[in-house]
Amino acid sequence: MQQHKLYINGEYIDSASEDTIDVINPATEHVISRIPAGTEEDANKAIEAAYEAQKKWEKVSSAERGKIVRELGDKLKERRETFIELLSEEQGKPYEQASGEVDTAIDYFYYMSEWARRIEGEIIPSDRPNENILMFRKPIGVAAGIVPWNFPVFILARKVAAALITGCSIVLKPSQQTPNTAAEFTKIVDEMNDIPAGVYNFITGKGSTIGTVMAAHPKVSIITMTGSVKAGTKVMEAAAKNMTKVNLELGGKAPAIVTKNANLDTAVKCIKTSRITNSGQACTNAERVYVHEDIAIEFIEKMTQSMKETKLGMPNDKDAEMGPLVSQDRLDIVHEMVQNAVQNGAKVLTGGKRAEMSSGFFYEPTVITNVQQDSEIIQDEIFGPVLPILTFKTLDEAIELANDSDYGLSSSIYTDNVHEAMRAANELKFGETFINRENFEAIQGYHAGLRKSGLGGADGKHGIEDFTVTHAVYMQYDDEKQ
């Protein structure tokens, strides 16, 4: 069993504490590795190293940084199968989903490397004669990257690639539940002589310790975190002391609207994919369905049958559609939400209990009806393979119900009527709307939410901008001195 170390200023080091945290395989419930329970001292050391390294890193040409980010993608690709195996083992993803995540991470490094020559400023006319206003886009500084357990490889790439290409250094903290893939990525960085010591730092431990130090440190310029609303709130509170910029993706409660003009087979297929991917543990997963009352019976029958046919399996089973939840705690929370719904009158059409597997934190794909809009299971994030379904009479009602949420990350609508689709796109109050397709964003798009789903965003040119600051230079010249 591997015992990981911290990686600070280009060296593997021991933590200031001898305490460790066990990493559990959610499919077998066995301990697979141990990580240091990093301390405040460790976090401060990593941030100081990143701060000093960033001064030199921002002076490396953008084109050279692009080559380095590209090489990270190349080396990740060379070890593709290793990362797939580690990801399946620590997080529980079936092979197909794990390979998809690793491939997306590889593409992310490639995509971000192409921005080396595309980060641009502006020249703006001045009100004064003999003056130009130059607008530079410069690296913001040290980035503190906090990676969640549900997509530990892809979101690592999302944070690291964006930071490095813009000239920022980074201190990366993976989830204590899924640190093994980040530790493997750190080996790649350690092998690359072109990345100066301190530009990338890897630290493990509890979020309540490491995350708080990162967010409150005066030499951190941006905290980019993907996680829960509770954790994000604590990060914002700590960051407020220094007015540090926060970039937060904090979850979702994505509605899916199915109108009477929808292709039901398409809707069922895509909503199922959007519900069971990663065992329902994704911020963009369809979390609640609103179906027109005229087609509700047929849709619910098809949806229930499709969920019932889902193939659960161990992560090494290449035919499995769904693996386990990440932990016993997550399993307990999901089941408690289902039980609360049932006690309040909900009807379980399929699932509703822990799956009968030899081991692991598996939960049956579940469909629930007869729920109320103000109920916990409609208003709170489930983060598990549970699909509550309500009906509506008019599109007005469906949009109003969809927007009735504390979250505002993703949404979707299924219809073959372009007028319905365009109206929903205009009136749904979410950062993303998917029309007649499953919920998952593109790396060249923009992934951001409203309300409690967070601040800032990721991907594409708009995501890169969060790692930069605008520097306005007012440049006077004398037209007689030539």
DRENDO-1510 file (C-alpha; in Angstrom, 1 decimal, always signed):
<recs>
REC; n; res; u; v; w
REC; 1; MET; +0.0; +0.0; +0.0 .
REC; 2; GLN; +1.4; +3.3; -1.1 .
REC; 3; GLN; +2.2; +6.1; +1.4 .
REC; 4; HIS; +2.2; +9.5; -0.4 .
REC; 5; LYS; +4.3; +12.5; +0.4 .
REC; 6; LEU; +3.8; +16.2; -0.1 .
REC; 7; TYR; +5.4; +17.9; -3.1 .
REC; 8; ILE; +6.6; +21.5; -2.4 .
REC; 9; ASN; +9.2; +23.6; -4.2 .
REC; 10; GLY; +10.2; +20.8; -6.5 .
REC; 11; GLU; +10.8; +18.2; -3.8 .
REC; 12; TYR; +8.9; +15.4; -2.1 .
REC; 13; ILE; +8.8; +16.1; +1.6 .
REC; 14; ASP; +7.2; +14.7; +4.7 .
REC; 15; SER; +4.4; +16.6; +6.4 .
REC; 16; ALA; +5.1; +18.5; +9.6 .
REC; 17; SER; +2.6; +16.1; +11.1 .
REC; 18; GLU; +2.9; +12.3; +11.3 .
REC; 19; ASP; -0.9; +11.9; +11.1 .
REC; 20; THR; -2.3; +10.2; +8.0 .
REC; 21; ILE; -5.6; +9.7; +6.2 .
REC; 22; ASP; -6.7; +6.4; +4.7 .
REC; 23; VAL; -8.0; +6.3; +1.2 .
REC; 24; ILE; -10.8; +3.8; +0.6 .
REC; 25; ASN; -11.8; +2.0; -2.6 .
REC; 26; PRO; -15.6; +2.6; -2.7 .
REC; 27; ALA; -16.2; -0.7; -4.6 .
REC; 28; THR; -14.3; -3.0; -2.3 .
REC; 29; GLU; -14.3; -0.9; +0.9 .
REC; 30; HIS; -10.5; -1.7; +1.3 .
REC; 31; VAL; -7.8; +0.9; +2.2 .
REC; 32; ILE; -5.7; +1.4; -0.9 .
REC; 33; SER; -3.3; +4.2; +0.2 .
REC; 34; ARG; -2.5; +6.7; +2.8 .
REC; 35; ILE; -1.8; +10.4; +2.5 .
REC; 36; PRO; -0.3; +13.0; +4.9 .
REC; 37; ALA; -2.8; +15.0; +7.0 .
REC; 38; GLY; -1.1; +18.2; +6.0 .
REC; 39; THR; -0.8; +21.1; +8.5 .
REC; 40; GLU; -1.0; +24.8; +8.4 .
REC; 41; GLU; +2.8; +24.9; +8.4 .
REC; 42; ASP; +2.8; +22.7; +5.3 .
REC; 43; ALA; +0.3; +24.9; +3.5 .
REC; 44; ASN; +2.2; +28.0; +4.3 .
REC; 45; LYS; +5.4; +26.4; +3.0 .
REC; 46; ALA; +3.7; +25.5; -0.3 .
REC; 47; ILE; +2.2; +29.0; -0.8 .
REC; 48; GLU; +5.5; +30.7; -0.1 .
REC; 49; ALA; +7.2; +28.4; -2.6 .
REC; 50; ALA; +4.5; +29.2; -5.2 .
REC; 51; TYR; +4.7; +32.9; -4.5 .
REC; 52; GLU; +8.5; +33.0; -5.2 .
REC; 53; ALA; +8.3; +30.8; -8.2 .
REC; 54; GLN; +5.5; +32.8; -9.8 .
REC; 55; LYS; +7.7; +35.9; -10.1 .
REC; 56; LYS; +9.9; +34.0; -12.6 .
REC; 57; TRP; +7.2; +31.9; -14.2 .
REC; 58; GLU; +5.2; +34.9; -15.4 .
REC; 59; LYS; +8.3; +36.0; -17.3 .
REC; 60; VAL; +8.6; +32.8; -19.2 .
REC; 61; SER; +7.3; +33.5; -22.7 .
REC; 62; SER; +3.7; +32.5; -23.3 .
REC; 63; ALA; +4.7; +30.3; -26.2 .
REC; 64; GLU; +7.1; +28.4; -24.0 .
REC; 65; ARG; +4.4; +27.9; -21.3 .
REC; 66; GLY; +2.2; +26.6; -24.1 .
REC; 67; LYS; +4.8; +23.9; -25.0 .
REC; 68; ILE; +5.0; +22.9; -21.4 .
REC; 69; VAL; +1.2; +22.6; -20.9 .
REC; 70; ARG; +1.1; +20.6; -24.2 .
REC; 71; GLU; +3.8; +18.3; -22.8 .
REC; 72; LEU; +1.8; +17.7; -19.7 .
REC; 73; GLY; -1.0; +16.4; -21.9 .
REC; 74; ASP; +1.4; +14.2; -23.8 .
REC; 75; LYS; +2.7; +12.6; -20.7 .
REC; 76; LEU; -0.8; +12.1; -19.3 .
REC; 77; LYS; -1.7; +10.4; -22.5 .
REC; 78; GLU; +1.4; +8.1; -22.3 .
REC; 79; ARG; +0.1; +7.0; -18.9 .
REC; 80; ARG; -3.5; +6.9; -19.8 .
REC; 81; GLU; -4.2; +3.3; -18.6 .
REC; 82; THR; -2.5; +4.0; -15.3 .
REC; 83; PHE; -4.7; +7.0; -14.7 .
REC; 84; ILE; -7.8; +5.1; -15.7 .
REC; 85; GLU; -7.0; +2.3; -13.3 .
REC; 86; LEU; -6.2; +4.7; -10.4 .
REC; 87; LEU; -9.3; +6.7; -11.1 .
REC; 88; SER; -11.6; +3.6; -11.1 .
REC; 89; GLU; -9.9; +2.3; -7.9 .
REC; 90; GLU; -10.2; +5.5; -5.8 .
REC; 91; GLN; -13.4; +6.9; -7.1 .
REC; 92; GLY; -15.4; +4.0; -8.3 .
REC; 93; LYS; -16.0; +5.0; -11.9 .
REC; 94; PRO; -16.7; +2.2; -14.4 .
REC; 95; TYR; -14.0; +1.8; -17.1 .
REC; 96; GLU; -15.8; +3.6; -19.8 .
REC; 97; GLN; -16.5; +6.7; -17.7 .
REC; 98; ALA; -13.0; +6.7; -16.2 .
REC; 99; SER; -11.4; +6.5; -19.6 .
REC; 100; GLY; -13.7; +9.3; -20.8 .
REC; 101; GLU; -12.6; +11.5; -17.9 .
REC; 102; VAL; -8.9; +10.9; -18.5 .
REC; 103; ASP; -9.3; +11.5; -22.2 .
REC; 104; THR; -11.1; +14.8; -21.5 .
REC; 105; ALA; -8.3; +15.8; -19.1 .
REC; 106; ILE; -5.7; +15.1; -21.9 .
REC; 107; ASP; -7.7; +17.2; -24.3 .
REC; 108; TYR; -8.0; +20.0; -21.7 .
REC; 109; PHE; -4.2; +20.3; -21.5 .
REC; 110; TYR; -4.0; +20.4; -25.3 .
REC; 111; TYR; -6.8; +22.9; -25.6 .
REC; 112; MET; -5.3; +25.3; -23.0 .
REC; 113; SER; -1.8; +25.0; -24.6 .
REC; 114; GLU; -3.3; +26.5; -27.8 .
REC; 115; TRP; -4.1; +29.7; -25.9 .
REC; 116; ALA; -0.4; +30.5; -25.5 .
REC; 117; ARG; -0.6; +33.1; -28.4 .
REC; 118; ARG; -4.3; +34.0; -27.9 .
REC; 119; ILE; -4.3; +35.9; -24.5 .
REC; 120; GLU; -4.8; +39.4; -25.8 .
REC; 121; GLY; -5.0; +42.9; -24.4 .
REC; 122; GLU; -6.5; +46.0; -26.0 .
REC; 123; ILE; -5.7; +49.5; -27.2 .
REC; 124; ILE; -8.3; +52.1; -26.4 .
REC; 125; PRO; -8.6; +55.7; -27.7 .
REC; 126; SER; -7.8; +58.3; -25.0 .
REC; 127; ASP; -9.7; +61.5; -24.4 .
REC; 128; ARG; -6.4; +63.4; -24.3 .
REC; 129; PRO; -4.2; +64.2; -27.3 .
REC; 130; ASN; -0.9; +62.4; -27.6 .
REC; 131; GLU; -2.0; +59.5; -25.4 .
REC; 132; ASN; -2.8; +55.8; -25.8 .
REC; 133; ILE; -4.5; +53.6; -23.3 .
REC; 134; LEU; -3.0; +50.1; -23.3 .
REC; 135; MET; -4.9; +47.3; -21.6 .
REC; 136; PHE; -2.7; +44.4; -20.6 .
REC; 137; ARG; -3.9; +40.9; -19.5 .
REC; 138; LYS; -1.5; +39.7; -16.8 .
REC; 139; PRO; -1.4; +36.6; -14.6 .
REC; 140; ILE; -3.3; +37.1; -11.3 .
REC; 141; GLY; -0.6; +35.4; -9.2 .
REC; 142; VAL; -0.6; +32.3; -7.0 .
REC; 143; ALA; -3.7; +30.1; -7.5 .
REC; 144; ALA; -4.9; +27.8; -4.8 .
REC; 145; GLY; -6.7; +24.9; -6.5 .
REC; 146; ILE; -9.1; +22.7; -4.5 .
REC; 147; VAL; -10.1; +19.6; -6.4 .
REC; 148; PRO; -13.3; +17.6; -5.6 .
REC; 149; TRP; -13.6; +13.8; -5.4 .
REC; 150; ASN; -16.1; +13.3; -8.2 .
REC; 151; PHE; -13.9; +14.3; -11.2 .
REC; 152; PRO; -10.4; +14.3; -9.7 .
REC; 153; VAL; -8.5; +14.0; -13.0 .
REC; 154; PHE; -10.5; +16.3; -15.2 .
REC; 155; ILE; -10.9; +19.1; -12.7 .
REC; 156; LEU; -7.2; +18.9; -11.8 .
REC; 157; ALA; -6.6; +19.5; -15.5 .
REC; 158; ARG; -9.1; +22.4; -15.5 .
REC; 159; LYS; -7.3; +24.2; -12.7 .
REC; 160; VAL; -3.7; +23.3; -13.4 .
REC; 161; ALA; -3.8; +24.0; -17.2 .
REC; 162; ALA; -5.6; +27.3; -16.9 .
REC; 163; ALA; -3.2; +28.5; -14.1 .
REC; 164; LEU; +0.0; +27.5; -15.9 .
REC; 165; ILE; -0.9; +28.9; -19.4 .
REC; 166; THR; -1.7; +32.3; -17.9 .
REC; 167; GLY; +1.5; +32.5; -16.0 .
REC; 168; CYS; +0.2; +31.6; -12.5 .
REC; 169; SER; +1.8; +29.2; -10.1 .
REC; 170; ILE; -0.5; +26.8; -8.3 .
REC; 171; VAL; -0.8; +25.0; -5.0 .
REC; 172; LEU; -3.1; +22.0; -5.6 .
REC; 173; LYS; -5.1; +20.2; -2.9 .
REC; 174; PRO; -7.0; +17.1; -4.0 .
REC; 175; SER; -9.8; +15.6; -2.1 .
REC; 176; GLN; -8.7; +13.4; +0.8 .
REC; 177; GLN; -11.0; +10.7; -0.8 .
REC; 178; THR; -9.4; +10.7; -4.2 .
REC; 179; PRO; -5.7; +11.8; -4.0 .
REC; 180; ASN; -4.0; +9.0; -5.9 .
REC; 181; THR; -4.5; +10.4; -9.4 .
REC; 182; ALA; -3.2; +13.8; -8.3 .
REC; 183; ALA; -0.2; +12.1; -6.8 .
REC; 184; GLU; +0.4; +10.3; -10.1 .
REC; 185; PHE; +0.1; +13.6; -12.0 .
REC; 186; THR; +2.7; +15.1; -9.6 .
REC; 187; LYS; +5.2; +12.4; -10.7 .
REC; 188; ILE; +4.8; +13.8; -14.2 .
REC; 189; VAL; +5.5; +17.3; -13.1 .
REC; 190; ASP; +8.5; +16.2; -11.1 .
REC; 191; GLU; +10.0; +14.6; -14.2 .
REC; 192; MET; +9.7; +17.7; -16.3 .
REC; 193; ASN; +12.8; +19.9; -16.0 .
REC; 194; ASP; +11.1; +22.8; -17.8 .
REC; 195; ILE; +8.7; +23.4; -14.9 .
REC; 196; PRO; +10.6; +25.5; -12.4 .
REC; 197; ALA; +10.5; +24.4; -8.7 .
REC; 198; GLY; +7.6; +25.9; -6.9 .
REC; 199; VAL; +5.4; +26.5; -9.9 .
REC; 200; TYR; +3.4; +23.4; -9.1 .
REC; 201; ASN; +2.9; +22.2; -5.5 .
REC; 202; PHE; +0.9; +19.3; -4.2 .
REC; 203; ILE; -0.5; +19.1; -0.7 .
REC; 204; THR; -2.9; +16.7; +1.0 .
REC; 205; GLY; -5.0; +16.9; +4.1 .
REC; 206; LYS; -8.4; +18.0; +5.4 .
REC; 207; GLY; -10.2; +20.8; +3.7 .
REC; 208; SER; -11.0; +22.4; +7.1 .
REC; 209; THR; -7.2; +22.8; +7.7 .
REC; 210; ILE; -5.6; +23.2; +4.3 .
REC; 211; GLY; -8.4; +24.9; +2.5 .
REC; 212; THR; -8.8; +27.5; +5.2 .
REC; 213; VAL; -5.1; +28.4; +5.1 .
REC; 214; MET; -5.2; +28.7; +1.3 .
REC; 215; ALA; -8.2; +30.9; +1.3 .
REC; 216; ALA; -6.9; +33.2; +4.1 .
REC; 217; HIS; -3.3; +33.5; +2.9 .
REC; 218; PRO; -2.3; +37.0; +1.7 .
REC; 219; LYS; +0.0; +35.7; -1.0 .
REC; 220; VAL; -2.8; +33.7; -2.7 .
REC; 221; SER; -4.4; +35.7; -5.5 .
REC; 222; ILE; -7.2; +33.4; -6.5 .
REC; 223; ILE; -8.9; +30.4; -4.9 .
REC; 224; THR; -10.4; +28.1; -7.5 .
REC; 225; MET; -12.6; +25.5; -5.7 .
REC; 226; THR; -15.1; +22.9; -6.8 .
REC; 227; GLY; -17.2; +21.5; -4.0 .
REC; 228; SER; -20.2; +22.0; -1.7 .
REC; 229; VAL; -22.0; +25.2; -0.9 .
REC; 230; LYS; -20.9; +24.8; +2.8 .
REC; 231; ALA; -17.2; +24.5; +1.8 .
REC; 232; GLY; -17.5; +27.4; -0.6 .
REC; 233; THR; -19.1; +29.6; +2.0 .
REC; 234; LYS; -16.2; +28.9; +4.3 .
REC; 235; VAL; -13.7; +29.7; +1.5 .
REC; 236; MET; -15.4; +33.0; +0.8 .
REC; 237; GLU; -15.4; +33.9; +4.5 .
REC; 238; ALA; -11.7; +33.2; +4.8 .
REC; 239; ALA; -10.9; +35.0; +1.5 .
REC; 240; ALA; -12.8; +38.1; +2.5 .
REC; 241; LYS; -10.0; +39.0; +4.9 .
REC; 242; ASN; -7.6; +39.8; +2.0 .
REC; 243; MET; -10.3; +40.5; -0.6 .
REC; 244; THR; -8.9; +37.4; -2.5 .
REC; 245; LYS; -10.6; +36.5; -5.7 .
REC; 246; VAL; -12.7; +33.3; -5.5 .
REC; 247; ASN; -13.7; +31.1; -8.4 .
REC; 248; LEU; -16.3; +28.6; -7.1 .
REC; 249; GLU; -18.4; +25.8; -8.6 .
REC; 250; LEU; -20.6; +24.7; -5.7 .
REC; 251; GLY; -23.2; +22.2; -7.0 .
REC; 252; GLY; -26.4; +22.2; -8.8 .
REC; 253; LYS; -30.0; +21.0; -8.9 .
REC; 254; ALA; -30.5; +20.7; -12.6 .
REC; 255; PRO; -34.1; +20.6; -13.9 .
REC; 256; ALA; -35.0; +18.7; -17.0 .
REC; 257; ILE; -38.2; +19.8; -18.8 .
REC; 258; VAL; -39.9; +17.3; -21.1 .
REC; 259; THR; -42.7; +18.9; -23.2 .
REC; 260; LYS; -45.4; +17.2; -25.1 .
REC; 261; ASN; -43.5; +17.9; -28.3 .
REC; 262; ALA; -40.4; +15.9; -27.1 .
REC; 263; ASN; -39.0; +12.8; -28.7 .
REC; 264; LEU; -39.6; +10.6; -25.6 .
REC; 265; ASP; -36.9; +8.0; -26.5 .
REC; 266; THR; -34.3; +10.8; -26.8 .
REC; 267; ALA; -35.5; +12.4; -23.6 .
REC; 268; VAL; -35.4; +9.1; -21.6 .
REC; 269; LYS; -31.9; +8.1; -23.0 .
REC; 270; CYS; -30.4; +11.5; -22.3 .
REC; 271; ILE; -32.0; +12.1; -18.9 .
REC; 272; LYS; -30.9; +8.6; -17.8 .
REC; 273; THR; -27.3; +9.4; -18.9 .
REC; 274; SER; -27.5; +12.7; -17.1 .
REC; 275; ARG; -28.7; +11.0; -13.9 .
REC; 276; ILE; -26.5; +7.9; -13.6 .
REC; 277; THR; -23.2; +9.2; -14.9 .
REC; 278; ASN; -20.7; +8.9; -12.1 .
REC; 279; SER; -23.5; +7.4; -10.0 .
REC; 280; GLY; -25.3; +10.7; -10.0 .
REC; 281; GLN; -22.4; +12.4; -8.4 .
REC; 282; ALA; -21.9; +15.3; -10.8 .
REC; 283; CYS; -23.0; +19.0; -10.4 .
REC; 284; THR; -24.6; +19.0; -13.9 .
REC; 285; ASN; -26.6; +15.8; -13.4 .
REC; 286; ALA; -30.3; +16.0; -14.0 .
REC; 287; GLU; -31.6; +16.2; -10.5 .
REC; 288; ARG; -35.4; +16.7; -11.1 .
REC; 289; VAL; -37.7; +16.2; -14.1 .
REC; 290; TYR; -40.8; +18.2; -15.1 .
REC; 291; VAL; -42.9; +16.3; -17.7 .
REC; 292; HIS; -46.0; +17.6; -19.4 .
REC; 293; GLU; -49.1; +15.9; -18.0 .
REC; 294; ASP; -50.3; +14.7; -21.4 .
REC; 295; ILE; -47.3; +12.4; -21.9 .
REC; 296; ALA; -46.4; +11.8; -18.2 .
REC; 297; ILE; -47.7; +8.2; -18.0 .
REC; 298; GLU; -45.8; +7.1; -21.1 .
REC; 299; PHE; -42.6; +9.0; -20.2 .
REC; 300; ILE; -42.6; +7.7; -16.6 .
REC; 301; GLU; -43.1; +4.1; -17.8 .
REC; 302; LYS; -40.2; +4.4; -20.2 .
REC; 303; MET; -37.9; +6.2; -17.7 .
REC; 304; THR; -38.6; +3.7; -15.0 .
REC; 305; GLN; -37.9; +0.7; -17.2 .
REC; 306; SER; -34.7; +2.3; -18.5 .
REC; 307; MET; -33.4; +3.1; -14.9 .
REC; 308; LYS; -34.4; -0.4; -13.8 .
REC; 309; GLU; -32.2; -1.9; -16.6 .
REC; 310; THR; -29.1; -0.1; -15.6 .
REC; 311; LYS; -26.2; -2.4; -15.3 .
REC; 312; LEU; -24.3; -1.9; -12.0 .
REC; 313; GLY; -20.8; -3.4; -11.7 .
REC; 314; MET; -17.4; -3.2; -10.3 .
REC; 315; PRO; -15.2; -0.5; -11.8 .
REC; 316; ASN; -13.1; -3.0; -13.8 .
REC; 317; ASP; -16.3; -4.3; -15.4 .
REC; 318; LYS; -16.1; -2.7; -18.9 .
REC; 319; ASP; -19.9; -3.4; -19.4 .
REC; 320; ALA; -21.0; -1.6; -16.3 .
REC; 321; GLU; -23.0; +1.6; -16.6 .
REC; 322; MET; -22.8; +2.6; -13.0 .
REC; 323; GLY; -20.4; +2.0; -10.1 .
REC; 324; PRO; -20.7; +2.7; -6.4 .
REC; 325; LEU; -21.1; +6.0; -4.5 .
REC; 326; VAL; -17.9; +7.4; -3.2 .
REC; 327; SER; -18.4; +6.6; +0.5 .
REC; 328; GLN; -20.6; +5.2; +3.2 .
REC; 329; ASP; -21.5; +8.7; +4.2 .
REC; 330; ARG; -22.8; +9.5; +0.7 .
REC; 331; LEU; -24.7; +6.3; +0.6 .
REC; 332; ASP; -26.4; +7.1; +3.9 .
REC; 333; ILE; -27.3; +10.6; +2.8 .
REC; 334; VAL; -28.9; +9.5; -0.4 .
REC; 335; HIS; -30.9; +6.8; +1.2 .
REC; 336; GLU; -32.1; +9.1; +4.0 .
REC; 337; MET; -33.3; +11.6; +1.4 .
REC; 338; VAL; -35.3; +8.8; -0.4 .
REC; 339; GLN; -36.8; +7.6; +2.9 .
REC; 340; ASN; -37.8; +11.2; +3.9 .
REC; 341; ALA; -39.5; +11.5; +0.6 .
REC; 342; VAL; -41.4; +8.3; +1.0 .
REC; 343; GLN; -42.5; +9.3; +4.5 .
REC; 344; ASN; -43.9; +12.4; +3.0 .
REC; 345; GLY; -46.0; +10.6; +0.4 .
REC; 346; ALA; -43.6; +9.9; -2.4 .
REC; 347; LYS; -43.9; +6.7; -4.5 .
REC; 348; VAL; -40.8; +4.7; -5.4 .
REC; 349; LEU; -41.2; +3.1; -8.8 .
REC; 350; THR; -37.9; +1.4; -8.9 .
REC; 351; GLY; -34.9; +1.3; -6.7 .
REC; 352; GLY; -35.0; +3.1; -3.4 .
REC; 353; LYS; -32.4; +1.0; -1.5 .
REC; 354; ARG; -28.8; -0.1; -1.3 .
REC; 355; ALA; -27.9; -2.4; -4.2 .
REC; 356; GLU; -27.3; -6.1; -3.4 .
REC; 357; MET; -23.6; -6.3; -4.3 .
REC; 358; SER; -20.9; -8.3; -2.6 .
REC; 359; SER; -19.2; -5.2; -1.4 .
REC; 360; GLY; -19.1; -1.4; -2.0 .
REC; 361; PHE; -21.3; +1.6; -1.6 .
REC; 362; PHE; -23.8; +0.8; -4.4 .
REC; 363; TYR; -27.2; +2.3; -4.6 .
REC; 364; GLU; -30.0; +1.3; -7.0 .
REC; 365; PRO; -31.0; +3.7; -9.7 .
REC; 366; THR; -34.2; +5.1; -8.4 .
REC; 367; VAL; -37.3; +6.8; -9.8 .
REC; 368; ILE; -39.7; +8.7; -7.5 .
REC; 369; THR; -43.1; +10.3; -8.2 .
REC; 370; ASN; -45.8; +12.0; -6.2 .
REC; 371; VAL; -43.3; +14.6; -4.7 .
REC; 372; GLN; -44.0; +18.2; -4.0 .
REC; 373; GLN; -42.1; +21.2; -5.4 .
REC; 374; ASP; -41.1; +22.4; -1.9 .
REC; 375; SER; -39.9; +19.0; -0.7 .
REC; 376; GLU; -36.3; +18.3; +0.3 .
REC; 377; ILE; -35.7; +15.9; -2.6 .
REC; 378; ILE; -36.7; +18.6; -5.1 .
REC; 379; GLN; -34.9; +21.5; -3.5 .
REC; 380; ASP; -31.7; +20.0; -2.1 .
REC; 381; GLU; -28.9; +18.4; -4.1 .
REC; 382; ILE; -29.2; +14.6; -4.0 .
REC; 383; PHE; -25.8; +13.7; -5.6 .
REC; 384; GLY; -26.9; +10.1; -6.2 .
REC; 385; PRO; -28.8; +8.1; -8.8 .
REC; 386; VAL; -32.3; +9.2; -7.7 .
REC; 387; LEU; -34.7; +10.8; -10.1 .
REC; 388; PRO; -37.8; +12.6; -8.8 .
REC; 389; ILE; -40.5; +13.4; -11.4 .
REC; 390; LEU; -43.2; +16.0; -11.3 .
REC; 391; THR; -45.8; +17.1; -14.0 .
REC; 392; PHE; -46.8; +20.4; -15.4 .
REC; 393; LYS; -49.7; +21.8; -17.6 .
REC; 394; THR; -48.0; +24.8; -19.4 .
REC; 395; LEU; -44.5; +25.8; -20.4 .
REC; 396; ASP; -45.0; +28.9; -18.2 .
REC; 397; GLU; -45.4; +26.6; -15.2 .
REC; 398; ALA; -42.5; +24.3; -16.1 .
REC; 399; ILE; -40.1; +27.3; -16.4 .
REC; 400; GLU; -41.3; +28.7; -13.2 .
REC; 401; LEU; -40.8; +25.4; -11.3 .
REC; 402; ALA; -37.4; +24.9; -12.9 .
REC; 403; ASN; -36.2; +28.3; -11.8 .
REC; 404; ASP; -37.5; +27.8; -8.3 .
REC; 405; SER; -34.2; +26.7; -6.8 .
REC; 406; ASP; -31.3; +28.0; -4.8 .
REC; 407; TYR; -29.0; +26.6; -7.4 .
REC; 408; GLY; -28.4; +27.8; -11.0 .
REC; 409; LEU; -25.8; +25.7; -12.7 .
REC; 410; SER; -27.3; +23.4; -15.4 .
REC; 411; SER; -30.7; +22.9; -17.0 .
REC; 412; SER; -32.2; +21.1; -19.9 .
REC; 413; ILE; -35.3; +20.9; -22.1 .
REC; 414; TYR; -36.5; +18.2; -24.5 .
REC; 415; THR; -38.7; +19.4; -27.3 .
REC; 416; ASP; -38.9; +19.3; -31.1 .
REC; 417; ASN; -40.6; +22.7; -31.1 .
REC; 418; VAL; -38.0; +25.4; -31.8 .
REC; 419; HIS; -40.2; +28.0; -30.2 .
REC; 420; GLU; -40.4; +26.2; -26.9 .
REC; 421; ALA; -36.6; +25.6; -27.0 .
REC; 422; MET; -35.8; +29.2; -27.7 .
REC; 423; ARG; -38.1; +30.5; -25.0 .
REC; 424; ALA; -36.7; +28.1; -22.5 .
REC; 425; ALA; -33.1; +29.2; -23.4 .
REC; 426; ASN; -34.1; +32.8; -22.8 .
REC; 427; GLU; -36.1; +32.3; -19.6 .
REC; 428; LEU; -34.3; +29.5; -17.7 .
REC; 429; LYS; -32.1; +31.2; -15.0 .
REC; 430; PHE; -29.1; +28.9; -15.2 .
REC; 431; GLY; -25.5; +29.1; -16.4 .
REC; 432; GLU; -26.0; +26.3; -18.9 .
REC; 433; THR; -29.0; +24.9; -20.8 .
REC; 434; PHE; -28.8; +21.7; -22.8 .
REC; 435; ILE; -31.4; +21.1; -25.5 .
REC; 436; ASN; -32.2; +17.6; -26.5 .
REC; 437; ARG; -28.9; +16.2; -25.2 .
REC; 438; GLU; -27.3; +15.0; -22.0 .
REC; 439; ASN; -25.9; +17.4; -19.5 .
REC; 440; PHE; -22.1; +17.8; -19.9 .
REC; 441; GLU; -20.2; +20.9; -20.9 .
REC; 442; ALA; -17.6; +21.4; -23.6 .
REC; 443; ILE; -14.0; +22.5; -22.8 .
REC; 444; GLN; -14.3; +25.4; -25.3 .
REC; 445; GLY; -17.6; +26.6; -23.8 .
REC; 446; TYR; -18.1; +28.1; -20.4 .
REC; 447; HIS; -19.0; +26.3; -17.2 .
REC; 448; ALA; -20.5; +28.7; -14.6 .
REC; 449; GLY; -23.6; +29.0; -12.4 .
REC; 450; LEU; -25.9; +31.4; -10.8 .
REC; 451; ARG; -27.1; +31.8; -7.2 .
REC; 452; LYS; -25.6; +29.2; -4.8 .
REC; 453; SER; -24.0; +27.3; -7.7 .
REC; 454; GLY; -21.0; +29.6; -7.4 .
REC; 455; LEU; -19.0; +32.5; -8.7 .
REC; 456; GLY; -16.8; +32.8; -11.7 .
REC; 457; GLY; -16.5; +29.9; -14.1 .
REC; 458; ALA; -14.2; +27.6; -16.1 .
REC; 459; ASP; -13.4; +26.5; -19.7 .
REC; 460; GLY; -12.9; +28.4; -22.9 .
REC; 461; LYS; -11.6; +32.0; -23.2 .
REC; 462; HIS; -13.9; +33.2; -20.4 .
REC; 463; GLY; -12.5; +30.7; -18.0 .
REC; 464; ILE; -9.0; +31.7; -18.7 .
REC; 465; GLU; -9.8; +35.3; -18.0 .
REC; 466; ASP; -10.5; +34.4; -14.3 .
REC; 467; PHE; -6.7; +33.7; -13.9 .
REC; 468; THR; -5.7; +37.1; -15.3 .
REC; 469; VAL; -6.0; +40.7; -14.2 .
REC; 470; THR; -6.4; +43.8; -16.4 .
REC; 471; HIS; -3.6; +46.4; -16.1 .
REC; 472; ALA; -4.4; +49.7; -17.7 .
REC; 473; VAL; -1.5; +51.8; -18.8 .
REC; 474; TYR; -2.0; +55.5; -19.9 .
REC; 475; MET; +0.9; +56.3; -22.2 .
REC; 476; GLN; +1.6; +59.9; -23.1 .
REC; 477; TYR; +4.0; +60.9; -25.8 .
REC; 478; ASP; +5.4; +64.1; -27.2 .
REC; 479; ASP; +4.9; +64.4; -30.9 .
REC; 480; GLU; +7.7; +67.0; -31.2 .
REC; 481; LYS; +10.3; +64.5; -29.9 .
REC; 482; GLN; +10.9; +62.3; -32.8 .
</recs>
